[in-house]
């Protein structure tokens, strides 16, 4: 009876320890996925809808609010990476989420601009190239992830993302100046900004395609 009682106590103790370990492991996984950097990353999704709302609104100052929110969203793209490095909260989820939401953000902004008819005809083809590259790399990221490889953002990819954010933001800035600041901002200034932005647009398109080729060269062997 004494041995049986001790054995029962031992089994219950082991079960409790196993449950505690499972709970600790679940908490560890959760903490890696849900933290400040990842929350900042995920916050970009509702900000996309807020930008769209103000950009398409017709009340005075709505384009200015859209541009301000656009800048805030662009800053979060830097802020989440900074926070992850500073607080040692870099995770595979964060790497994937950051790269994917960057794409969702840029494509969402393209749709908003195209819907307003603010993109020149040749710019539509550039946007198609950028979107095709983004979907291609997203597919590559998913495929290599099956083999345990995380395709994290690299310097070339981050550079093209920065240029994409800048030239896309310039469209919002120009529209803000054209409508909300028409009384004091000269039309010649808008023309100059448009020319500069077109150069950035083409440069960003080239770097986007180039970085896509770079990713393919580096990671396509992981598919086999």
Secondary structure, 3 states (H helix, E strand, C coil): CHHHHHHHHHHHHHHHHHHHHHHHHHHHHHHHHCCHHHHHHHHHHHHHHHHHHHHHCCCCCHHHHHHHHHHHHHHHHHHHHHHHHHCCCCCHHHHHHHHHHHHHHHHHHHHHHHHCCCCCHHHHHHHHHHHHHHHHHHHHHHHHHCCCCCCCCCHHHHHHHHHHHHHHHHHHHHHHHHHCCCCCCCHHHHHHHHHHHHHHHHHHHHHHHHHHHHHHHHHHHHHC
